[in-house]
Amino acid sequence: AYVPLCDDIYDAVVAASFGGVKMQFTGKSGKPLLVHPLFLLVFSFCLFMAQYSSLIFLLLDQEFSAPVRQWDTTSEMLIYSKILTVVILQLFLFSELLGAFRLLLFVCNPTTWTDVDRPGNIYTESGKETKKNGLTQWAFSGFFCWSCSVLAMLMKAFICYLVICSSVSIILVTRSVTDSLFNGLAITFIADLDETLWTIVCTLCNIEDFEDFDLRIDVEAQGREDCACLCGPRNVKKTEQPGDSGSVSGTERRGHLVEKAIVAVVIVLVYMRQVFILMYALVTNILPVARDMCTYSRWLRGERHWVGSALGPLFTRLCSVMVLNPKNDIKDATDVALGGYCTSEYNRMLMSDMVHMALRFPKYTVAFIALGSMLLFPPMALQLLKGTSTSSGSEPGHNNKKRMAAKIKDSMEKLKQDHAELREMVEKRSEIAVKMPNAGATLTR
């Protein structure tokens, strides 16, 4: 599947938008009741605030003025173990971050909401529009479900990115190998809370798991000529019609390759920034969290540049709805007038600083870019070349599925023939059994 759905509360909102989350009991129509994405979005927002509050409180508990390395006591083994732990954590969270970005781009794509079958879609029969249940169509309208899905995936992507950024400081501040390992386990626990909450919601609300749920292309939408997708749906199964080969068009193939390329570029940029953050912390001997807290403090005071102008008000609103507003704690820890540590030395890392790190460590920079490009882009290039050299354009594994379906169809036809022959044999024997008593009575007379 190109866009897999994970078993967590955030992805459940997307699955519910397409009718994939159902209750374990049926309604008046005899079909399982659908769970609305807004119901799951409430749980998602509560979890988001709990995760965000935990991460902020965990960062506030750090010693901001502590150096990354104490030259007289810190050994080389400890430094390399910290770097290794940071790399392991980044790889551990890679799949979750990649899935969040893929699904975010999938739900942001407008053609997703026209080409994929949803409970609120309108179908045409004999040239007349026939709508599904009015309440269902209104509740599962495109804009409403789109808003819930985008909000859920934005929250998941933000938490994943914040966990990845926070893990660097939480590991670098430790003073032993054991502490670095335990701190890494603690922060991954926060990232896995979405799966735990989904299990709890399924148990308490009698909701079925959507593990086997598949998104399906709306056949009526695919029949239109104006539905050519720039980034067509990928984890979809097109309902095959007589004479339909079930193949994916070249436009859709190129579309999902474009989408995968966009996600790959974003992932490379995110992890490239993490590499520069680690380099900058080791060179300047200042924890990244110390710079982040100074940035938060400037946002709260209204000292914002072009990035802070957009993120500053959002951070202030999030602080106001957290479990405990950390505004005063951030101010007390960072304000120089109150004994804080924030000076010009703790300014955030700028683009010029990243360029300086790249020029200072060219071997590591080139090696990371080459490794990331080799892992992410060649598979897409091979798939694109395969799509242009073959006329089928089918999705991976589609030919095997077609052969298996043909074998199953042949087996079913053979079973039907055997059943017909057996039924004919039983009928003949029944006729013989009925005639036999009459023949016996004739011989007796």
C-alpha positions in Angstrom: 0.0 0.0 0.0 1.3 3.4 -0.9 -0.4 5.3 2.0 -0.7 2.8 4.9 -2.9 3.6 7.8 -1.4 3.0 11.3 -3.4 1.8 14.2 -3.5 5.0 16.2 -6.0 7.7 17.1 -4.8 10.2 14.5 -5.0 7.9 11.5 -8.4 6.7 12.8 -9.8 10.2 12.1 -8.7 9.8 8.4 -10.2 6.3 8.2 -13.4 7.5 9.8 -13.7 10.2 7.1 -13.8 7.5 4.5 -16.2 5.3 6.4 -13.6 2.8 7.6 -14.3 3.0 11.4 -17.4 1.2 12.5 -19.1 0.2 15.7 -19.4 -3.5 16.7 -23.2 -3.4 16.6 -25.6 -2.6 13.8 -28.3 0.0 13.3 -31.9 -0.2 12.0 -30.6 -0.9 8.5 -28.7 -4.0 9.6 -25.4 -2.4 8.7 -22.6 -1.5 11.3 -22.9 2.1 12.5 -20.2 4.5 11.2 -18.1 6.5 13.6 -17.9 10.1 12.7 -14.4 11.6 12.4 -15.3 14.6 14.7 -15.9 12.1 17.5 -12.3 10.7 17.2 -10.9 14.2 16.6 -11.9 15.2 20.1 -9.9 12.3 21.5 -7.0 13.3 19.1 -7.0 16.9 20.4 -7.0 15.8 24.0 -4.0 13.4 23.3 -2.2 16.2 21.4 -2.4 18.5 24.3 -1.3 15.8 26.7 1.7 15.0 24.5 2.6 18.6 23.9 2.3 19.4 27.6 4.5 16.5 28.5 7.2 17.5 26.0 7.2 21.1 27.1 7.4 20.1 30.8 10.2 17.7 30.0 12.2 20.3 28.3 11.6 22.9 31.1 13.0 20.3 33.5 16.4 20.4 31.8 19.4 22.5 32.9 19.6 25.0 30.1 23.0 26.4 31.0 24.6 23.0 31.2 27.2 22.4 28.5 27.0 19.6 26.0 30.5 18.5 26.8 32.6 19.1 29.9 36.1 19.0 28.6 37.7 17.9 31.8 35.3 15.0 32.7 33.4 14.0 29.5 35.0 11.0 27.8 35.1 10.3 24.1 33.1 7.1 24.7 30.2 9.1 26.2 30.1 11.6 23.3 30.0 8.9 20.7 27.4 7.0 22.7 25.2 10.1 22.8 25.5 10.6 19.0 24.7 6.9 18.4 21.7 7.1 20.7 20.4 10.2 18.8 20.8 8.5 15.5 19.0 5.4 16.8 16.1 7.5 18.0 15.9 9.4 14.7 15.7 6.0 12.8 13.2 4.7 15.3 10.8 7.6 14.7 11.5 7.7 10.9 8.5 5.5 9.9 6.0 7.4 12.0 7.2 10.7 10.7 7.2 9.5 7.1 3.7 8.0 7.5 2.4 11.3 9.0 3.7 13.4 6.1 2.4 10.9 3.5 -1.0 10.8 5.0 -1.0 14.6 5.5 -0.3 15.2 1.8 -2.9 12.5 0.9 -5.7 14.3 2.7 -4.6 17.7 1.5 -4.9 16.6 -2.1 -8.3 17.9 -3.3 -8.7 15.0 -5.8 -8.6 12.5 -2.9 -12.1 13.8 -1.8 -13.5 13.3 -5.3 -12.0 10.1 -6.4 -12.1 8.0 -3.2 -15.4 6.5 -2.1 -16.8 8.1 1.0 -20.1 7.8 2.9 -21.2 11.2 1.7 -20.5 10.8 -2.0 -23.2 11.4 -4.6 -23.8 8.7 -7.2 -25.6 8.8 -10.6 -27.9 6.1 -11.8 -29.4 6.3 -15.3 -28.5 9.9 -15.6 -30.2 10.9 -12.3 -28.5 11.9 -9.1 -29.3 9.8 -6.2 -27.9 10.7 -2.8 -27.2 8.5 0.2 -29.0 9.1 3.4 -29.4 12.8 3.9 -28.0 12.9 7.4 -25.1 10.7 6.4 -24.3 12.9 3.4 -24.4 16.1 5.5 -22.3 14.7 8.3 -19.7 13.2 5.9 -19.5 16.2 3.6 -16.2 16.7 1.9 -15.2 19.9 3.6 -16.2 18.7 7.0 -14.2 15.4 6.7 -11.3 17.2 5.1 -11.0 19.7 8.0 -11.1 16.9 10.6 -8.5 14.8 8.7 -6.1 17.7 8.0 -6.2 18.8 11.7 -5.5 15.3 12.9 -2.6 14.8 10.6 -1.2 18.2 11.4 -1.2 17.4 15.1 0.4 14.0 14.5 3.1 15.5 12.2 3.8 18.3 14.7 4.2 15.9 17.6 6.5 13.6 15.6 8.7 16.5 14.6 8.8 17.9 18.2 9.8 14.6 19.6 12.6 14.3 17.0 13.9 17.8 17.9 13.5 17.3 21.6 15.3 14.0 21.6 18.6 15.6 20.6 18.7 17.9 23.7 17.4 15.2 26.1 20.2 12.8 25.0 23.0 15.4 24.9 22.3 16.7 28.4 22.9 13.3 30.0 26.1 12.5 31.8 26.2 8.7 31.4 25.5 6.1 28.8 22.7 4.6 30.9 21.0 7.9 31.3 21.0 8.6 27.6 19.4 5.2 26.9 16.7 5.6 29.5 15.9 9.2 28.4 15.6 7.9 24.8 13.1 5.3 25.9 11.1 7.9 27.9 10.6 10.2 24.9 9.6 7.4 22.5 7.0 6.4 25.1 5.4 9.9 24.5 5.4 9.3 20.8 3.6 5.9 21.1 0.7 7.2 23.2 -1.5 7.6 20.1 -1.6 3.8 19.6 -2.4 3.2 23.3 -5.2 5.7 23.3 -6.7 4.1 20.1 -6.7 0.7 21.9 -8.5 2.2 24.8 -11.1 4.0 22.7 -11.8 0.8 20.7 -12.3 -1.1 23.9 -14.5 1.4 25.7 -16.6 2.5 22.7 -17.0 -1.0 21.1 -15.3 0.2 17.8 -13.9 -2.3 15.3 -10.3 -2.0 14.2 -9.7 -0.6 10.7 -6.6 -2.8 10.1 -8.2 -4.4 7.0 -9.8 -1.2 5.7 -9.0 -0.2 2.1 -9.8 3.1 0.4 -11.7 2.5 -2.9 -11.8 4.8 -6.0 -15.3 6.2 -6.7 -16.1 4.6 -10.0 -18.4 7.5 -11.0 -15.6 10.0 -10.3 -13.1 7.9 -12.3 -15.6 7.9 -15.2 -15.3 11.7 -15.6 -12.7 13.1 -17.9 -11.9 16.0 -15.6 -10.7 13.8 -12.7 -7.1 13.5 -13.9 -5.1 13.6 -10.7 -1.8 15.4 -10.2 -1.3 13.3 -7.1 -3.9 10.5 -7.5 -4.9 8.2 -4.6 -2.5 5.3 -4.0 -3.9 3.0 -1.2 -7.0 2.5 -3.2 -8.7 -0.5 -4.8 -10.7 0.3 -8.0 -13.9 -1.8 -8.2 -13.4 -3.7 -11.4 -16.2 -3.7 -13.9 -16.7 -6.2 -16.8 -13.9 -5.5 -19.3 -12.0 -3.4 -16.9 -8.4 -4.4 -16.5 -8.1 -2.7 -13.2 -5.0 -0.9 -14.3 -3.9 2.5 -13.0 -3.6 5.2 -15.5 -0.3 6.9 -16.4 -1.5 10.2 -14.9 -2.3 8.6 -11.6 1.1 6.7 -11.6 3.0 9.9 -12.3 0.8 11.7 -9.7 1.6 9.4 -6.8 5.3 9.5 -7.8 5.2 13.3 -7.6 3.6 13.0 -4.2 6.2 10.5 -3.0 8.9 12.8 -4.3 7.5 15.7 -2.3 7.4 13.7 0.9 11.0 12.4 0.3 12.3 15.9 -0.2 10.6 17.1 3.0 12.0 14.1 5.0 15.5 14.8 3.7 15.2 18.5 4.7 13.9 17.6 8.2 16.7 15.2 8.9 19.3 17.4 7.3 18.3 20.1 9.8 18.6 17.6 12.7 22.2 16.9 11.5 23.0 20.6 11.5 21.4 21.0 15.0 23.6 18.2 16.3 26.7 19.7 14.7 25.9 23.2 16.0 25.4 21.9 19.5 28.7 20.0 19.6 30.6 23.0 18.1 29.0 25.8 20.3 28.7 23.5 23.4 25.1 24.8 23.9 22.1 22.6 24.2 19.5 23.0 21.4 16.7 23.2 24.0 18.4 26.3 25.5 18.1 28.1 22.2 14.5 26.9 21.7 13.4 28.2 25.1 14.9 31.6 24.3 13.0 31.6 21.1 9.7 30.7 23.0 10.4 33.6 25.4 10.8 36.1 22.6 7.6 34.9 21.0 5.8 35.4 24.3 7.2 38.9 24.6 6.1 39.7 21.1 9.7 39.9 19.7 9.0 38.0 16.4 10.6 37.9 13.0 8.9 36.5 9.9 8.8 32.9 11.3 7.7 34.1 14.7 4.9 36.2 13.3 3.2 33.0 12.2 4.3 30.6 15.0 4.3 33.1 17.9 0.5 33.5 18.2 0.0 29.8 17.7 2.4 29.0 20.5 0.7 31.5 22.8 -2.7 29.9 22.1 -1.3 26.4 22.8 0.2 27.5 26.1 -3.2 28.9 27.2 -4.9 25.6 26.7 -2.2 23.3 28.1 -2.6 21.3 31.3 -0.6 24.1 33.0 0.3 27.3 31.3 4.2 27.3 31.2 4.4 31.0 30.3 5.7 32.1 33.8 8.1 29.2 34.0 9.6 30.0 30.6 9.9 33.7 31.6 11.6 33.0 34.9 14.1 30.6 33.3 15.0 32.8 30.4 14.5 36.5 31.3 17.9 38.0 32.1 16.3 40.6 34.4 14.9 37.7 36.5 18.2 35.9 36.6 17.7 34.0 33.4 20.3 32.9 30.9 19.1 34.2 27.5 21.7 36.4 25.9 22.7 36.9 22.3 24.8 33.8 22.6 21.6 31.7 22.8 20.0 33.0 19.6 18.4 30.3 17.4 20.3 28.6 14.7 19.9 30.6 11.4 20.3 29.5 7.8 23.7 31.1 7.7 24.7 28.9 10.7 23.6 25.8 8.8 25.6 26.9 5.8 28.6 27.4 8.0 28.2 23.9 9.5 27.9 22.4 6.0 31.2 24.2 4.9 32.9 23.2 8.1 32.0 19.6 7.9 31.6 19.0 4.1 32.3 15.2 4.3 29.5 14.5 6.8 27.1 16.8 4.9 27.8 15.2 1.5 27.6 11.7 3.0 24.2 12.4 4.6 22.7 13.9 1.4 24.1 11.1 -0.7 22.8 8.4 1.7 19.3 10.0 1.9 19.1 10.4 -1.8 20.2 6.8 -2.4 17.6 5.4 0.0 14.6 7.5 -1.1 14.9 8.6 -4.8 16.2 5.5 -6.8 13.1 3.4 -6.0 10.9 6.2 -7.4 13.1 6.6 -10.5 12.9 2.8 -11.1 9.2 2.8 -10.7 8.8 5.8 -13.1 11.0 4.0 -15.7 9.0 0.8 -15.3 5.8 2.8 -15.8 7.0 4.4 -19.0 8.4 1.2 -20.4 5.3 -0.9 -19.8 1.8 -0.3 -21.1 0.0 -1.9 -18.2 0.9 0.7 -15.7 -0.4 -1.5 -12.9 0.5 -0.9 -9.3 3.1 -3.1 -7.6 2.0 -6.7 -7.2 -1.1 -6.1 -9.4 -0.1 -8.8 -12.0 0.3 -11.4 -9.2 -3.1 -10.5 -7.8 -4.7 -10.8 -11.3 -3.2 -14.3 -11.8 -4.4 -15.3 -8.4 -7.9 -14.0 -9.1 -7.9 -15.9 -12.4 -7.0 -19.1 -10.6 -9.7 -18.6 -8.0 -12.2 -17.9 -10.8 -11.3 -21.1 -12.6 -11.5 -23.1 -9.4 -15.0 -21.7 -8.7 -16.1 -22.6 -12.2 -14.9 -26.1 -11.8 -16.6 -26.4 -8.4 -19.9 -25.2 -10.0 -19.6 -27.9 -12.8 -18.8 -30.6 -10.2 -21.8 -29.4 -8.2 -24.1 -29.6 -11.2 -22.9 -33.1 -12.1 -23.4 -34.3 -8.5 -26.8 -32.8 -8.4 -27.8 -34.5 -11.7 -26.5 -37.9 -10.4 -28.5 -37.5 -7.1 -31.7 -36.7 -9.1 -31.2 -39.8 -11.3 -30.7 -42.1 -8.3 -33.8 -40.6 -6.6 -35.9 -41.5 -9.7 -34.5 -45.0 -9.7 -35.4 -45.4 -6.0 -38.9 -44.2 -6.7 -39.4 -46.7 -9.5 -37.9 -49.7 -7.7 -40.9 -50.3 -5.3 -43.4 -50.3 -8.2 -41.2 -52.9 -10.0 -41.2 -55.2 -6.9 -45.0 -55.0 -6.6 -45.5 -56.1 -10.3 -43.3 -59.2 -9.8 -45.2 -60.2 -6.6 -48.5 -60.2 -8.5 
